[in-house]
């Protein structure tokens, strides 16, 4: 392998192989030449692929700030393993270089005793900020905000403001700077460009916009993320009940939130748990998934009771059994589709009565049109298959009603849960499907029993 040029397009596996050789031969010049070209995410991939017996030597070759960037690209389990390899002293050095929002997420998932042990050994200013953020409830704007922002005083001149901003270039630059009064209350926002183009003696308060879109520290993180997306900001200021500026939510944090919330909702809609991932141990996964399945097992027994109740109808018209899976499956599918639409629409939104009624009305229309198309189609299919128009009509009418009801079930259950402050994603796909199985079988056999004499 040609290893003379680190900027050539090598795979992570090839780079890892080279770095292992450099570590083993103590060729530090080549090692650093290649390592400095790696993005923190790529470096994290190399770290995970590095031979276990060489990992400690590998980590010793990096400064704390490089390891901090790498740690931010790892999962919680991988971070824990990394810090175990680094040892207590080096772990503290790395943590104090990490972005505070990433460090806070890590601290939140640690056992309380371990968390306190780490915080007590940190720099006082650093630990104080982390403790203050951890005091906010989980999944709120206060928990995800960062202190990486710039503030100006409203009575400063443009020249003073520019000088102050340029003196803090170690803070990532943003398009806008936040303006506070002497008490730290958020009073406006001003663009860096406006400051640069203004006369030196122009006051900041003359340049700033006084209407500032902001989040509150206790706002749900999903709602804050939605706010930032809606206005297409790169950052969103966070204030307390007295309108004092406490921090800023940045776009990279919002991307993490959106991915986390989407993963959580998908897990719940599947009847699982957001706490199950590739690293979860089998027994832990079973413990978290089994309660849902046991509940659905008992609810599913109701479906068996309905079939038992209509046993005489089924015995007299055996052909009805051929269409049972289709009726139940189609109803469950349309309910799950409606559930997905509603859960996605509820993210970061508070629905009023008019919006809810309009949504239900729309879903009734959708269910009716889907029911008509599928009902007519299965009527024709059933006739050509069984040679009986009445049987085809019964199956078609049953499918029509079950699809309409299935659509309403998938719409109304998450809306009701949202109304009572329960996460609508817990109206999971399996639950909706099981409930619609019960309703569809009852409707199907009820209609068939009503016309049983004509079918015989």
C-alpha positions as CSV (number, residue, x, y, z in Angstrom):
1,X,0.0,0.0,0.0
2,X,1.3,3.4,-0.9
3,X,1.4,5.3,2.4
4,X,3.2,8.4,1.4
5,X,0.2,10.7,0.9
6,X,-2.4,10.9,3.7
7,X,-4.8,12.9,1.5
8,X,-5.3,10.1,-0.9
9,X,-8.7,8.4,-0.7
10,X,-8.0,5.5,1.7
11,X,-10.7,3.6,3.5
12,X,-11.0,3.7,7.3
13,X,-9.8,0.1,7.5
14,X,-6.6,0.9,5.4
15,X,-5.9,4.0,7.6
16,X,-6.3,2.0,10.7
17,X,-3.9,-0.6,9.5
18,X,-1.3,2.0,8.7
19,X,-1.8,3.7,12.1
20,X,-1.4,0.4,13.9
21,X,1.9,-0.1,12.1
22,X,3.1,3.4,13.0
23,X,2.2,2.8,16.7
24,X,4.0,-0.6,16.7
25,X,7.1,0.8,15.0
26,X,6.9,4.1,17.0
27,X,7.0,6.0,13.8
28,X,5.3,9.1,15.3
29,X,6.2,11.5,12.4
30,X,4.1,9.4,10.0
31,X,1.5,8.7,12.6
32,X,0.8,12.4,13.2
33,X,0.9,13.2,9.5
34,X,-1.9,10.8,8.9
35,X,-3.9,11.4,12.1
36,X,-4.1,15.2,11.7
37,X,-6.0,14.6,8.4
38,X,-8.8,12.7,10.1
39,X,-12.1,14.2,10.9
40,X,-13.1,13.5,14.6
41,X,-15.8,11.1,13.3
42,X,-13.3,9.2,11.2
43,X,-10.9,9.1,14.1
44,X,-13.7,7.6,16.3
45,X,-14.1,4.8,13.6
46,X,-10.3,4.2,13.7
47,X,-10.4,4.0,17.5
48,X,-13.2,1.4,17.4
49,X,-11.3,-0.7,14.9
50,X,-7.9,-0.4,16.7
51,X,-6.6,-3.6,18.2
52,X,-7.4,-3.8,21.9
53,X,-3.8,-4.4,23.0
54,X,-2.7,-1.2,21.2
55,X,-5.6,1.1,22.1
56,X,-4.0,2.6,25.2
57,X,-0.8,3.5,23.3
58,X,-2.9,4.9,20.6
59,X,-4.9,7.2,23.0
60,X,-1.7,8.4,24.7
61,X,-0.6,10.0,21.4
62,X,-3.4,12.5,21.3
63,X,-4.0,15.8,23.3
64,X,-7.2,16.1,25.4
65,X,-8.9,18.4,22.9
66,X,-8.5,15.9,20.1
67,X,-9.8,13.1,22.3
68,X,-12.7,15.3,23.3
69,X,-13.8,15.9,19.7
70,X,-13.5,12.1,19.1
71,X,-15.5,11.3,22.2
72,X,-18.4,13.5,21.0
73,X,-18.7,11.2,18.0
74,X,-19.1,8.0,20.2
75,X,-22.2,6.5,21.7
76,X,-22.7,6.4,25.5
77,X,-21.4,2.9,25.9
78,X,-18.4,3.7,23.7
79,X,-17.7,6.9,25.7
80,X,-17.8,4.9,29.0
81,X,-15.3,2.4,27.5
82,X,-13.0,5.2,26.3
83,X,-12.9,6.9,29.7
84,X,-12.2,3.6,31.4
85,X,-9.2,3.2,29.1
86,X,-8.0,6.8,29.7
87,X,-8.1,6.6,33.5
88,X,-9.4,9.2,36.0
89,X,-7.0,12.0,35.5
90,X,-7.0,12.0,31.7
91,X,-10.8,11.5,31.6
92,X,-11.2,14.8,33.5
93,X,-8.8,16.6,31.1
94,X,-10.8,15.3,28.1
95,X,-14.2,16.1,29.7
96,X,-13.2,19.7,30.3
97,X,-12.5,20.0,26.6
98,X,-15.8,18.5,25.5
99,X,-18.7,20.6,24.2
100,X,-20.9,21.2,27.2
101,X,-24.1,20.0,25.6
102,X,-22.4,16.7,24.6
103,X,-20.9,16.3,28.1
104,X,-24.3,17.0,29.8
105,X,-25.9,14.3,27.7
106,X,-23.2,11.9,28.8
107,X,-23.5,13.0,32.5
108,X,-27.3,12.6,32.4
109,X,-27.0,8.9,31.6
110,X,-24.4,8.2,34.3
111,X,-25.3,6.8,37.8
112,X,-25.7,9.6,40.2
113,X,-22.7,8.6,42.4
114,X,-20.4,8.4,39.3
115,X,-21.7,11.7,38.0
116,X,-21.0,13.5,41.4
117,X,-17.5,11.9,41.5
118,X,-16.6,13.4,38.1
119,X,-18.2,16.8,38.8
120,X,-16.5,17.2,42.2
121,X,-13.1,16.8,40.5
122,X,-13.7,19.2,37.6
123,X,-12.9,22.9,37.4
124,X,-15.4,24.7,39.6
125,X,-16.6,27.0,36.9
126,X,-17.0,24.1,34.4
127,X,-18.8,21.9,36.9
128,X,-21.1,24.7,38.1
129,X,-22.4,25.3,34.5
130,X,-23.0,21.5,34.1
131,X,-24.8,21.3,37.5
132,X,-27.0,24.2,36.6
133,X,-28.1,22.7,33.3
134,X,-28.7,19.3,34.9
135,X,-31.1,20.9,37.3
136,X,-33.5,21.5,34.4
137,X,-36.0,18.7,33.6
138,X,-34.9,16.2,31.0
139,X,-35.9,16.8,27.4
140,X,-36.4,20.5,27.9
141,X,-34.7,23.5,26.2
142,X,-32.7,24.1,29.3
143,X,-31.1,20.7,29.1
144,X,-29.8,21.1,25.6
145,X,-28.7,24.7,25.5
146,X,-25.0,25.7,25.3
147,X,-23.0,28.6,26.6
148,X,-21.3,29.1,23.2
149,X,-22.8,32.5,22.3
150,X,-22.0,36.2,22.3
151,X,-23.8,39.0,24.0
152,X,-23.7,42.7,23.7
153,X,-25.0,45.5,25.9
154,X,-27.7,47.7,24.3
155,X,-25.9,50.9,25.3
156,X,-22.6,49.9,23.6
157,X,-21.5,51.5,20.4
158,X,-20.9,49.5,17.2
159,X,-17.2,50.0,17.5
160,X,-17.1,48.7,21.1
161,X,-19.4,45.8,20.1
162,X,-17.1,44.8,17.2
163,X,-14.0,45.0,19.3
164,X,-15.6,42.8,22.0
165,X,-16.8,40.2,19.4
166,X,-13.3,40.1,17.7
167,X,-11.8,39.4,21.1
168,X,-13.8,36.3,21.5
169,X,-13.1,34.6,18.2
170,X,-12.5,31.3,20.0
171,X,-16.3,31.1,20.3
172,X,-17.8,29.8,17.0
173,X,-19.0,32.7,15.0
174,X,-22.7,33.1,14.2
175,X,-24.6,35.5,12.0
176,X,-26.3,37.2,14.9
177,X,-25.3,38.5,18.3
178,X,-27.7,38.7,21.2
179,X,-28.3,42.0,23.1
180,X,-29.0,42.2,26.8
181,X,-29.5,44.9,29.3
182,X,-27.4,45.4,32.5
183,X,-29.5,42.7,34.3
184,X,-28.8,40.1,31.6
185,X,-32.3,40.3,30.1
186,X,-32.6,39.6,26.4
187,X,-33.7,42.8,24.7
188,X,-32.7,42.3,21.1
189,X,-30.7,40.7,18.4
190,X,-28.3,42.3,15.9
191,X,-26.4,40.9,12.9
192,X,-22.7,41.1,12.7
193,X,-23.0,42.6,9.3
194,X,-25.1,45.5,10.6
195,X,-22.4,46.3,13.2
196,X,-19.6,46.2,10.7
197,X,-21.4,48.6,8.3
198,X,-22.6,51.0,11.0
199,X,-20.9,54.2,12.1
200,X,-18.5,53.7,15.0
201,X,-20.6,55.7,17.4
202,X,-24.0,54.2,16.5
203,X,-25.6,52.6,19.6
204,X,-26.3,48.8,19.4
205,X,-29.9,49.5,20.5
206,X,-30.4,51.6,17.3
207,X,-29.3,48.6,15.2
208,X,-31.0,45.7,17.0
209,X,-34.3,44.0,16.3
210,X,-36.4,44.1,19.5
211,X,-38.7,41.2,18.6
212,X,-36.6,38.1,19.4
213,X,-37.9,34.6,18.7
214,X,-36.8,32.6,21.7
215,X,-37.4,29.4,23.8
216,X,-37.9,29.2,27.5
217,X,-35.8,26.9,29.7
218,X,-38.8,24.7,30.5
219,X,-40.0,24.4,26.9
220,X,-40.1,20.9,25.5
221,X,-37.0,20.2,23.4
222,X,-39.1,19.0,20.5
223,X,-41.1,22.3,20.5
224,X,-37.9,24.3,20.7
225,X,-36.4,22.3,17.8
226,X,-39.6,22.9,15.7
227,X,-39.3,26.6,16.5
228,X,-35.7,26.8,15.2
229,X,-36.6,24.8,12.1
230,X,-39.7,27.0,11.4
231,X,-37.7,30.2,11.4
232,X,-34.6,28.6,9.8
233,X,-32.3,30.0,12.4
234,X,-28.8,28.6,13.1
235,X,-29.3,29.2,16.8
236,X,-32.2,30.0,19.2
237,X,-31.8,31.9,22.4
238,X,-33.1,30.4,25.6
239,X,-34.5,32.6,28.5
240,X,-35.7,32.0,32.0
241,X,-39.0,33.2,33.5
242,X,-37.5,36.7,34.0
243,X,-36.4,36.8,30.4
244,X,-32.7,36.6,31.4
245,X,-30.6,35.0,28.6
246,X,-29.5,31.5,29.9
247,X,-28.1,29.9,26.8
248,X,-28.5,29.1,23.1
249,X,-29.7,26.0,21.2
250,X,-27.7,25.4,18.1
251,X,-28.7,23.6,14.9
252,X,-26.3,20.6,15.5
253,X,-28.1,20.0,18.8
254,X,-31.5,20.2,17.0
255,X,-30.4,17.6,14.5
256,X,-29.5,15.3,17.4
257,X,-32.9,15.9,19.0
258,X,-34.8,15.2,15.8
259,X,-33.0,11.9,15.3
260,X,-33.5,10.9,18.9
261,X,-37.2,11.8,18.9
262,X,-37.7,10.0,15.6
263,X,-36.0,6.9,17.0
264,X,-38.0,7.1,20.1
265,X,-41.3,7.4,18.3
266,X,-40.5,4.6,15.9
267,X,-39.6,2.4,18.8
268,X,-42.8,3.2,20.6
269,X,-44.9,2.8,17.4
270,X,-43.4,-0.7,17.1
271,X,-44.3,-1.5,20.7
272,X,-40.7,-1.4,21.8
273,X,-38.5,0.9,23.8
274,X,-36.3,3.8,23.0
275,X,-33.7,2.3,25.4
276,X,-33.1,-0.7,23.1
277,X,-30.2,-0.5,20.6
278,X,-27.5,-2.7,19.1
279,X,-25.6,-2.8,22.4
280,X,-28.6,-3.8,24.6
281,X,-28.1,-7.2,26.3
282,X,-30.7,-9.9,25.3
283,X,-32.3,-10.2,28.8
284,X,-32.6,-6.4,29.1
285,X,-34.3,-6.2,25.7
286,X,-36.7,-9.0,26.6
287,X,-37.6,-7.2,29.9
288,X,-38.4,-4.0,28.0
289,X,-40.3,-5.6,25.2
290,X,-42.2,-8.4,26.9
291,X,-44.8,-6.3,28.8
292,X,-46.2,-4.8,25.6
293,X,-46.4,-8.3,24.0
294,X,-48.1,-9.8,27.0
295,X,-50.7,-7.0,27.0
296,X,-51.3,-7.4,23.3
297,X,-51.5,-11.2,23.8
298,X,-54.5,-10.8,26.1
299,X,-56.1,-8.2,24.0
300,X,-55.6,-10.5,21.0
301,X,-57.6,-13.2,22.8
302,X,-60.7,-11.1,22.3
303,X,-60.3,-11.7,18.5
304,X,-60.4,-15.4,19.2
305,X,-63.6,-14.9,21.3
306,X,-65.3,-13.1,18.5
307,X,-64.5,-16.0,16.0
308,X,-65.8,-18.4,18.7
309,X,-69.0,-16.3,19.1
310,X,-69.7,-16.5,15.3
311,X,-68.7,-20.2,15.0
312,X,-72.1,-21.2,13.6
313,X,-71.9,-18.5,10.9
314,X,-68.4,-19.7,9.9
315,X,-69.4,-23.4,9.9
316,X,-72.3,-22.6,7.6
317,X,-70.4,-20.4,5.2
318,X,-66.8,-21.7,5.2
319,X,-65.7,-19.3,2.5
320,X,-65.9,-16.4,5.0
321,X,-62.7,-17.8,6.6
322,X,-60.8,-17.2,3.4
323,X,-61.2,-13.4,3.7
324,X,-60.6,-13.0,7.5
325,X,-56.8,-12.3,7.3
326,X,-57.4,-9.8,4.5
327,X,-60.1,-7.9,6.4
328,X,-58.1,-7.8,9.6
329,X,-54.8,-7.0,7.9
330,X,-56.2,-4.1,5.7
331,X,-57.9,-2.5,8.7
332,X,-54.7,-2.7,10.7
333,X,-52.7,-1.2,7.9
334,X,-54.9,1.8,7.3
335,X,-55.0,2.4,11.1
336,X,-51.2,2.4,11.3
337,X,-51.0,4.8,8.3
338,X,-53.3,7.3,10.1
339,X,-51.3,6.8,13.3
340,X,-48.1,7.7,11.6
341,X,-49.6,10.8,10.0
342,X,-51.0,12.1,13.3
343,X,-47.9,11.3,15.4
344,X,-45.7,13.1,12.8
345,X,-48.1,16.1,12.7
346,X,-48.1,16.4,16.5
347,X,-44.4,16.9,16.8
348,X,-43.8,20.3,18.3
349,X,-47.4,21.4,17.7
350,X,-50.3,22.2,20.0
351,X,-53.6,21.5,18.2
352,X,-56.7,23.6,18.8
353,X,-60.3,22.3,18.5
354,X,-60.7,23.6,14.9
355,X,-57.5,21.8,13.7
356,X,-58.5,18.5,15.4
357,X,-62.0,18.6,13.9
358,X,-60.5,19.4,10.4
359,X,-58.1,16.5,10.8
360,X,-60.8,14.0,11.8
361,X,-63.0,15.3,9.0
362,X,-60.2,14.8,6.5
363,X,-59.4,11.3,7.7
364,X,-63.1,10.3,7.5
365,X,-63.0,11.4,3.8
366,X,-59.8,9.6,3.2
367,X,-61.1,6.4,4.9
368,X,-64.3,6.6,2.9
369,X,-62.5,6.9,-0.4
370,X,-60.1,4.2,0.4
371,X,-62.9,2.0,1.6
372,X,-64.9,2.5,-1.6
373,X,-62.0,1.7,-3.9
374,X,-60.9,-1.4,-1.9
375,X,-64.5,-2.5,-1.2
376,X,-65.4,-2.5,-4.9
377,X,-62.2,-4.2,-5.8
378,X,-62.6,-7.1,-3.3
379,X,-66.3,-7.5,-4.3
380,X,-65.3,-8.2,-7.9
381,X,-62.4,-10.5,-6.8
382,X,-64.6,-12.4,-4.4
383,X,-67.2,-13.0,-7.1
384,X,-64.8,-14.4,-9.6
385,X,-63.1,-16.5,-6.9
386,X,-66.2,-17.9,-5.2
387,X,-68.9,-17.3,-7.9
388,X,-71.3,-15.5,-5.5
389,X,-72.2,-11.9,-5.9
390,X,-73.8,-11.7,-2.4
391,X,-70.7,-13.0,-0.7
392,X,-68.6,-10.6,-2.7
393,X,-71.0,-7.7,-1.6
394,X,-70.9,-8.7,2.0
395,X,-67.1,-8.8,2.0
396,X,-66.9,-5.5,0.1
397,X,-69.3,-3.7,2.5
398,X,-67.5,-5.2,5.5
399,X,-64.1,-4.0,4.2
400,X,-65.5,-0.5,3.5
401,X,-66.8,-0.1,7.1
402,X,-63.7,-1.6,8.7
403,X,-61.4,0.7,6.7
404,X,-63.3,3.8,7.7
405,X,-63.3,2.7,11.3
406,X,-59.7,1.7,11.2
407,X,-58.7,5.1,9.8
408,X,-60.7,6.8,12.6
409,X,-59.1,4.6,15.3
410,X,-55.6,5.4,14.1
411,X,-56.5,9.1,14.1
412,X,-58.5,9.5,17.3
413,X,-56.4,7.4,19.7
414,X,-53.2,9.5,19.4
415,X,-55.2,12.7,19.5
416,X,-56.9,11.6,22.8
417,X,-53.6,10.6,24.3
418,X,-52.1,13.9,23.3
419,X,-55.1,15.7,24.9
420,X,-54.4,13.9,28.2
421,X,-50.6,14.8,28.0
422,X,-49.6,11.2,27.1
423,X,-47.0,10.7,24.4
424,X,-49.1,9.8,21.3
425,X,-46.4,7.5,20.0
426,X,-47.4,4.9,22.7
427,X,-50.5,4.4,20.6
428,X,-48.2,1.9,18.9
429,X,-48.7,0.1,15.6
430,X,-49.2,-3.3,17.4
431,X,-51.9,-1.7,19.7
432,X,-53.7,-0.1,16.8
433,X,-53.5,-3.2,14.7
434,X,-54.8,-5.4,17.6
435,X,-57.8,-3.1,18.3
436,X,-58.6,-2.9,14.6
437,X,-58.5,-6.7,14.4
438,X,-61.2,-6.9,17.0
439,X,-63.4,-4.2,15.4
440,X,-63.0,-5.6,11.9
441,X,-63.8,-9.2,12.8
442,X,-66.9,-8.1,14.7
443,X,-68.2,-6.0,11.8
444,X,-67.3,-8.7,9.2
445,X,-69.1,-11.5,11.0
446,X,-71.9,-9.3,12.2
447,X,-72.8,-8.3,8.6
448,X,-72.4,-11.9,7.4
449,X,-74.7,-13.2,10.1
450,X,-77.3,-10.7,9.2
451,X,-77.4,-12.0,5.6
452,X,-76.7,-15.7,6.6
453,X,-80.1,-17.0,5.2
454,X,-79.5,-15.4,1.8
455,X,-76.0,-16.9,1.7
456,X,-77.2,-20.5,2.3
